[in-house]
Amino acid sequence: MLRRWALGELDSQFFGGNDNSRSEVKELLESGNPEREVEGTQKALCHRAAFINSIPADTEWYLAALPLANSEFASIKTIKDSAGWQAYTRGSYLLSDAVNYLLANPGVDQRVASIIARFPNVSLTGITMIAENPEGILTIAEGTARMVALYKHRVLDRAFVNPVEVALGLSKTKWSWS
């Protein structure tokens, strides 16, 4: 799960390196050598340790196909932060509200706007979600900007998108960010 998250992190604002270090870390993550992959994972996620460590210890991880029906998107939320996503959703933390706000205010977050503009030429590897049960509310732990672009492309533009494989963490303990 962490290796997948690390691959997604390479295109994130939280990645603490420059383009050369991104290339180096990507090479490590895709090396096929478990020791090098661990090294790449550690380098990619070093700035996110506290966030990752906040995930409940009882979380069980699965690879899951994300249903892309319009109704499924209604149960997806962003993390509960004190700035960004709170402002973009006006406190609802619903992905759909974030999309509507960001499309109405395209200059507010250049990183998200860039991912929307590049979609579908954006890697969806590493999108990570956490829920208390498979039928419940999904909280995006990693990949929110990519999920904004996916929502716009699939729901608003009504474009076809192949099923997306996500890392799904299920925990009976409520996560502090959801």
N, C-alpha and C positions, 0 to 999 in steps of 0.2 A: 504494500500500500504506500509506504513512504517513498519508494523509488518512483512510482507513478505520480505522486504528489510533487516530487522533485522535478520531474520532467515538465509538469505544468508550471512550476515556479520559475522556470527559465524565462518566461515571457511576462513575469510579474513585476510590479513596482517594488516588491519586497526583496527581489534578488539583489544582493549587495555587490555585484561585480560589474565589470565593463563587458564589451562585446567579446574580447579575447577570453575572459574568464568564463563567459557563457559557453563559448565553443569548447573550452577545455572540460567544463563540467558535463556538457552534453556528450562529449566523447567518452567520458568515464561512465556515465549512466547507460550508454548504449554499447558498451564494450563487450558484454556477454560474460565478463569476468566478475563473479560475485564480490570479490574483494575491492575491485575498482568501482563497482556499482555502489557499494557501501560508502566508499570515499566520496564519490560524486553526490550521493544523497546527503551526506553530512555537509558538504560544501554548499549545496543548493539550499538547504534548510536551516543553516546556522542562525539566520536572523529571525526564524520563526519558531524557535525551540519552545518558548513560553506558551505560545498559542497552541502548538501541537501537544505540549504536555498538559494542556487544559482539557483535552479530550478525555472523557471518563475512562477509567481503567477497565471497566467491564465491557467496553465496546468490542463487538465481534465484527470482523470485516468480511465483506463479500464483493465480488465483481458482479455488477447488476446491469441489465439493459434498462436504460431510462426510457419509459414510455413517452412518446412525443405527441400524444393527443393533447389538444388544447386544454381539455379539462384537467389533465395531469399537472399542467403548469400552475394551476390555481393553488396547489398545495406545496409550492416551493417558496422558501423564504431566504433572505440574505442573513448574514450574521447580525446580531444585535450589538452594534458598535455605538460609540457616542458621537460620531461625526458622519462621514461619508454616507454609508447606506441608510443611516437614520434620516439624514436630510433628503436623500434621493427618494425615499419611500414615505416621507412625512410621518415617520414613526410606525408605519404598518409592517415594515420589513418584508412586504410581499414583492417577489421578483417582478410581477406585472406592474406594480406601482413604480419600481425603479426604472423599468424600461420606459414607461410613459414619461416620467420626469426627464430622463436622460435624452430622449428623442426630442422633447420640447425645449431642452436647454443643452444643445450639442457642445457648447464650449465649456461646460462646467467640469468635465472630466476628460481630458485629452487622451488618456490611456484607454478608457472605455470606448471613446469615439474612434480611436485607431483600430481597435479590435472589431468593432461593428463594421468599419469600412473595409477591413480585410476579409471579413467572413464571406464565404465559407473556407477561405484559405488560412484557417487558424487551427492549430492542433487542439483537439478536445481531450487528449490524454491527460490524466491526472485530475479531472473534475472529481471532487470528493464531497460527499453529502453525509449528513448524520441525521438519524431519526430514532424515535423510541420504538417504532415498529414499522414494518414495510408499507403499511397502508396509511401511515400517519404523515404529518407535516415533515417535509424534507428541508433541512437547513444546509445551505451551501457553505462548506468549510474552505474549499479551494476552487477557484474557477468562476467566481461570480460574474466577472466581466464577460467571460466566454459564454456564460449562461444568458446574459443580457442579449448578446449577439444572436445566440441560438433561438431565443424567444422571439426576437424581432423577425428573424429569417423564417422561422416555422409558423408562428402564430399570426403575426401582423402581415408578413409578405406572402403567407400561405404557400411557401416553397417546400419542396420535399427535402427531408433530411433523413439519412440513414440512421438507424438506432444508434444511440450513443452509450458506450460502456462507461460506467462510473464506478468509483470505489464507494461502497455504501457501508457506513458504520452504524450498527444497531446497538443501542444502549438503553437499559432500563433507568439509568441515571440521567437526569436532565442535565444537558451540557450548558455551561454558563453563557455561551454565545448564542444559544437558540431560544 
